[in-house]
């Protein structure tokens, strides 16, 4: 069974495709999407193609064989063009292709702990140099609207003076650490977007995603929630590598992509929007318990190795206030338990069918 064949995944696509938004502004348009094979961008591409197969998508990524497997349903479709290359080195759409994208979505980034510690330079350059390259491309090609997928990580550590981060808030980041490369470079990416708005009058919106999970997670993802899910899929004990007191906002991928679409269609130029839902605020310990119970297993504690520990966030509380996005009409469809159980069930069924 492939991801496309799973009834729960089809339900997720149908849910997003049935959103009461102005689909005429999206369907059949031309998109350039970086990080195409990733968790969020991959789901968005599936939604766009499910809604209207004539939507033209330039999918940017570094691994053609992985993209061919991920997008096998329409990889050879004339309206799906995979563009292989490192975004830090430029956008490999040839000058002979006169594409003028209606929308550009920048979702390429190292987004999990092992990558932060294994490739700290690449983590920073993708968020800064890669963002610059894609902004330059969008400006040169007359892009209609640019979406910069930012992150809860830009808020840093909550110092206890607020309950939830609003878009105007900032927490604390110790910039003189290797781990700071990710949040600081995402902040720099946002600043670059504001520079292009001021200097070139580009139309840019900045969704700030909470920690996002779902059946489109990559098998190589090393975030805590991803490790829990992969253990649950294998019906193994869930390994917790801390006390589990960290309290974070999460989002199921279908809800996150729904939030992106609301930002794309209704977001104010230059504005940032948190994508989060109170029903998915949870501690790591509680999260691990949900997955363990669904798998019929237990939560066990284990110390992380040095590489893992170096890449972990030091934030112990990072909850987002998404009232600004809700004012655009968005609301979440799945709570934490429902999203986790769907994710485990889909991935387990797919893995079983592959063996």
C-alpha positions as CSV (number, residue, x, y, z in Angstrom):
1,X,0.0,0.0,0.0
2,X,1.3,3.5,-0.9
3,X,0.6,6.7,1.0
4,X,-1.9,7.7,-1.7
5,X,-3.8,4.5,-1.3
6,X,-4.4,4.7,2.4
7,X,-8.0,5.7,3.3
8,X,-6.9,7.9,6.2
9,X,-4.4,9.8,4.0
10,X,-7.1,10.3,1.4
11,X,-9.4,11.6,4.2
12,X,-6.7,14.1,5.1
13,X,-6.4,15.3,1.5
14,X,-10.2,15.5,1.1
15,X,-10.5,17.5,4.3
16,X,-8.0,20.2,3.1
17,X,-9.5,20.1,-0.4
18,X,-12.9,20.9,1.1
19,X,-11.8,24.0,3.0
20,X,-14.1,27.0,2.4
21,X,-11.4,29.1,0.8
22,X,-11.1,30.7,-2.6
23,X,-9.7,27.8,-4.5
24,X,-10.0,29.6,-7.8
25,X,-7.0,31.7,-6.7
26,X,-4.9,28.5,-6.3
27,X,-6.2,25.8,-8.6
28,X,-4.5,25.6,-12.0
29,X,-1.8,28.2,-10.9
30,X,2.0,27.8,-11.1
31,X,3.9,27.0,-7.9
32,X,7.6,26.8,-7.2
33,X,8.1,24.8,-3.9
34,X,11.4,24.2,-2.3
35,X,12.0,21.3,0.1
36,X,9.4,19.4,-2.0
37,X,9.9,16.0,-0.5
38,X,9.7,17.2,3.1
39,X,6.9,16.6,5.6
40,X,4.9,19.8,4.9
41,X,5.8,20.7,1.3
42,X,5.0,17.1,0.2
43,X,1.6,17.2,1.7
44,X,0.9,20.6,0.2
45,X,1.8,19.2,-3.2
46,X,-0.5,16.3,-2.8
47,X,-3.3,18.7,-1.9
48,X,-2.7,20.9,-4.9
49,X,-2.6,18.0,-7.3
50,X,-5.7,16.4,-5.8
51,X,-7.6,19.6,-6.0
52,X,-6.7,20.3,-9.6
53,X,-4.3,18.1,-11.6
54,X,-3.6,21.0,-14.0
55,X,-1.9,23.0,-11.2
56,X,1.7,23.3,-12.4
57,X,4.3,22.6,-9.8
58,X,8.1,23.1,-9.9
59,X,9.3,20.9,-7.1
60,X,12.8,21.8,-5.9
61,X,14.8,19.1,-4.1
62,X,18.2,17.5,-3.8
63,X,17.4,13.9,-4.4
64,X,15.6,12.9,-7.6
65,X,15.2,9.2,-6.8
66,X,13.6,10.0,-3.4
67,X,11.3,12.5,-5.1
68,X,10.4,10.0,-7.8
69,X,9.3,7.5,-5.1
70,X,7.5,10.1,-3.1
71,X,5.6,11.6,-6.0
72,X,5.3,8.5,-8.1
73,X,1.6,9.2,-8.8
74,X,2.4,12.2,-11.0
75,X,6.2,12.3,-11.3
76,X,6.0,12.0,-15.1
77,X,3.0,14.4,-15.4
78,X,3.8,17.3,-17.6
79,X,2.5,19.7,-14.9
80,X,4.9,18.3,-12.3
81,X,8.5,19.3,-12.9
82,X,11.1,18.1,-10.5
83,X,14.1,20.5,-10.3
84,X,17.2,18.8,-8.8
85,X,19.9,20.8,-7.0
86,X,21.1,22.4,-3.9
87,X,19.1,25.6,-3.3
88,X,22.2,27.3,-1.8
89,X,23.8,27.1,-5.2
90,X,20.8,28.6,-7.1
91,X,17.5,27.6,-8.6
92,X,18.1,25.2,-11.5
93,X,15.1,26.3,-13.6
94,X,16.8,27.2,-16.9
95,X,16.5,30.7,-18.3
96,X,14.9,29.1,-21.4
97,X,11.9,28.2,-19.3
98,X,9.9,31.5,-19.0
99,X,8.0,30.4,-15.9
100,X,6.4,33.2,-14.0
101,X,5.2,31.6,-10.8
102,X,2.0,32.7,-9.2
103,X,3.3,31.4,-5.8
104,X,6.7,30.5,-4.4
105,X,6.9,28.5,-1.2
106,X,10.2,28.2,0.6
107,X,10.1,25.1,2.8
108,X,13.6,23.7,2.4
109,X,15.5,23.5,5.7
110,X,17.4,21.2,8.0
111,X,14.7,20.6,10.6
112,X,15.8,18.0,13.1
113,X,18.4,17.6,15.8
114,X,20.9,15.3,14.2
115,X,21.0,17.5,11.1
116,X,21.7,20.5,13.3
117,X,24.8,18.9,14.8
118,X,25.9,16.9,11.8
119,X,25.6,19.8,9.3
120,X,25.6,23.0,11.3
121,X,26.9,25.1,8.3
122,X,24.3,23.7,5.9
123,X,21.6,24.4,8.5
124,X,22.5,28.1,8.5
125,X,23.2,28.5,4.8
126,X,19.9,26.9,3.7
127,X,18.0,29.3,5.9
128,X,20.0,32.3,4.8
129,X,21.7,31.8,1.5
130,X,19.0,29.5,0.2
131,X,16.3,32.0,1.1
132,X,18.3,34.7,-0.6
133,X,18.7,32.6,-3.8
134,X,14.9,31.8,-3.9
135,X,13.9,35.4,-3.2
136,X,16.2,36.6,-6.0
137,X,14.6,34.0,-8.3
138,X,11.1,35.1,-7.3
139,X,11.9,38.8,-7.8
140,X,13.5,38.2,-11.2
141,X,10.6,36.0,-12.4
142,X,7.8,38.3,-11.2
143,X,6.4,36.0,-8.5
144,X,2.9,36.8,-7.4
145,X,3.2,35.9,-3.7
146,X,6.1,34.4,-1.7
147,X,5.5,32.2,1.3
148,X,8.5,31.8,3.8
149,X,7.8,28.8,6.0
150,X,9.3,30.0,9.3
151,X,9.3,28.2,12.7
152,X,8.3,28.3,16.3
153,X,12.0,28.1,16.9
154,X,12.5,31.8,16.2
155,X,10.9,32.6,19.5
156,X,13.6,30.8,21.5
157,X,13.1,30.2,25.2
158,X,10.1,31.5,27.1
159,X,11.6,33.3,30.1
160,X,8.3,33.0,32.0
161,X,7.0,36.5,31.3
162,X,4.2,35.4,28.9
163,X,2.1,32.3,28.5
164,X,2.0,32.1,24.7
165,X,4.1,33.7,22.0
166,X,2.3,36.1,19.8
167,X,3.8,37.2,16.6
168,X,5.1,40.4,18.2
169,X,6.9,38.5,21.0
170,X,10.5,37.3,21.2
171,X,12.0,34.9,23.7
172,X,15.7,34.3,24.5
173,X,18.3,32.6,22.3
174,X,21.9,32.2,23.3
175,X,23.4,33.0,19.9
176,X,26.9,31.9,20.8
177,X,26.1,28.1,20.5
178,X,26.1,25.6,17.6
179,X,22.4,24.9,18.3
180,X,21.5,28.6,17.8
181,X,22.3,28.2,14.1
182,X,18.8,27.0,13.3
183,X,16.6,29.6,15.1
184,X,18.9,32.5,14.4
185,X,19.1,31.7,10.7
186,X,15.3,31.3,10.5
187,X,15.1,34.8,12.1
188,X,17.6,36.1,9.5
189,X,15.4,34.5,6.7
190,X,12.5,36.5,8.0
191,X,14.6,39.7,8.0
192,X,15.6,39.0,4.4
193,X,11.9,38.7,3.5
194,X,11.3,42.1,5.1
195,X,14.3,43.5,3.1
196,X,12.8,42.3,-0.2
197,X,9.4,43.8,0.7
198,X,11.1,47.1,1.4
199,X,13.5,47.2,-1.5
200,X,11.7,45.3,-4.3
201,X,8.0,45.6,-3.1
202,X,7.6,41.8,-3.1
203,X,4.4,40.3,-1.7
204,X,5.6,38.0,1.1
205,X,3.8,36.3,4.0
206,X,5.5,34.4,6.9
207,X,3.7,31.5,8.5
208,X,5.4,30.4,11.7
209,X,4.8,26.6,12.1
210,X,4.6,24.9,15.4
211,X,6.2,21.4,15.6
212,X,4.5,19.5,12.8
213,X,4.1,15.8,12.4
214,X,2.0,13.4,10.3
215,X,2.3,10.4,7.9
216,X,4.6,12.4,5.6
217,X,7.4,12.4,8.1
218,X,10.7,11.3,6.7
219,X,12.1,8.1,8.1
220,X,15.4,10.0,8.8
221,X,13.7,12.6,11.0
222,X,15.2,12.6,14.5
223,X,12.9,15.0,16.3
224,X,11.6,13.6,19.6
225,X,8.0,13.2,18.3
226,X,9.3,11.5,15.1
227,X,11.3,9.0,17.2
228,X,8.2,8.3,19.3
229,X,6.1,7.7,16.2
230,X,8.6,5.5,14.5
231,X,8.8,3.4,17.7
232,X,5.0,3.2,17.8
233,X,4.9,2.0,14.2
234,X,7.3,-0.8,15.1
235,X,5.3,-1.6,18.3
236,X,8.4,-0.9,20.4
237,X,8.7,0.8,23.8
238,X,8.8,4.6,23.4
239,X,12.2,6.0,24.4
240,X,12.1,9.3,26.3
241,X,15.5,11.0,26.5
242,X,14.6,13.6,29.1
243,X,12.2,14.1,32.0
244,X,9.6,15.0,29.4
245,X,8.5,18.2,31.0
246,X,9.0,20.3,27.9
247,X,5.6,21.9,26.9
248,X,5.2,22.6,23.2
249,X,2.6,23.5,20.5
250,X,2.2,20.9,17.8
251,X,0.2,20.5,14.6
252,X,-0.9,17.6,12.5
253,X,0.4,18.1,8.9
254,X,-3.1,18.5,7.4
255,X,-3.9,21.3,9.8
256,X,-0.5,22.9,9.2
257,X,-1.0,22.9,5.4
258,X,-4.5,24.3,5.9
259,X,-2.9,27.1,7.8
260,X,-0.4,27.7,5.0
261,X,-3.2,28.0,2.5
262,X,-5.0,30.6,4.7
263,X,-1.8,32.6,4.9
264,X,-1.2,32.3,1.2
265,X,-4.7,33.4,0.2
266,X,-5.6,35.9,3.0
267,X,-2.4,36.8,4.9
268,X,-1.4,40.4,5.0
269,X,1.7,41.4,3.0
270,X,4.7,41.4,5.4
271,X,2.8,39.8,8.3
272,X,3.7,36.7,10.3
273,X,1.1,34.1,11.4
274,X,1.5,31.4,14.1
275,X,0.0,28.0,13.1
276,X,-0.9,26.2,16.3
277,X,-3.9,24.9,18.2
278,X,-4.4,24.6,22.0
279,X,-5.8,21.1,21.6
280,X,-2.3,20.1,20.4
281,X,-0.4,21.7,23.3
282,X,1.3,18.8,25.2
283,X,4.4,17.8,27.2
284,X,6.8,15.3,25.7
285,X,5.9,12.9,28.5
286,X,2.2,13.0,27.7
287,X,3.0,12.7,24.0
288,X,5.1,9.7,24.5
289,X,2.4,8.1,26.7
290,X,-0.3,8.5,23.9
291,X,1.9,6.8,21.4
292,X,2.9,4.1,23.8
293,X,-0.7,3.3,24.8
294,X,-1.7,3.2,21.1
295,X,1.1,0.8,20.4
296,X,0.4,-1.3,23.5
297,X,3.9,-0.6,24.8
298,X,5.6,1.4,27.6
299,X,7.6,4.6,28.0
300,X,11.2,4.0,29.0
301,X,13.9,6.6,29.8
302,X,17.3,6.8,28.1
303,X,20.1,9.4,28.0
304,X,20.7,10.9,24.6
305,X,24.2,10.5,23.0
306,X,26.4,13.5,22.5
307,X,25.4,14.2,18.9
308,X,21.7,14.1,19.8
309,X,22.1,16.2,22.9
310,X,24.0,18.9,20.9
311,X,21.1,19.3,18.5
312,X,18.2,19.4,21.0
313,X,16.4,22.6,21.7
314,X,16.9,24.1,25.2
315,X,13.4,25.6,25.2
316,X,11.2,24.1,27.9
317,X,8.0,25.9,27.0
318,X,7.1,27.1,23.6
319,X,3.3,27.6,23.1
320,X,2.0,29.7,20.3
321,X,-1.0,32.1,20.2
322,X,-2.7,31.6,16.8
323,X,-5.6,34.0,17.3
324,X,-4.2,36.1,14.4
325,X,-4.5,33.2,12.0
326,X,-7.9,32.1,13.4
327,X,-9.1,35.6,12.5
328,X,-8.5,34.7,8.8
329,X,-10.9,31.8,9.2
330,X,-8.5,28.9,10.0
331,X,-9.2,26.3,12.7
332,X,-7.6,23.0,13.4
333,X,-9.4,19.7,12.6
334,X,-7.4,17.2,14.6
335,X,-6.4,17.2,18.2
336,X,-3.1,15.7,19.4
337,X,-4.4,12.2,20.1
338,X,-6.3,11.9,16.8
339,X,-3.3,13.1,14.8
340,X,-0.8,10.8,16.5
341,X,-3.0,7.8,16.2
342,X,-3.7,8.5,12.5
343,X,0.0,9.0,11.8
344,X,1.0,5.7,13.5
345,X,-1.8,3.7,11.8
346,X,-0.9,5.1,8.3
347,X,2.8,4.5,8.6
348,X,2.3,1.0,10.1
349,X,0.0,-0.1,7.3
350,X,2.4,1.3,4.6
351,X,5.5,-0.4,6.3
352,X,3.6,-3.7,6.6
353,X,2.7,-3.6,2.9
354,X,6.3,-3.0,1.9
355,X,7.6,-6.1,3.7
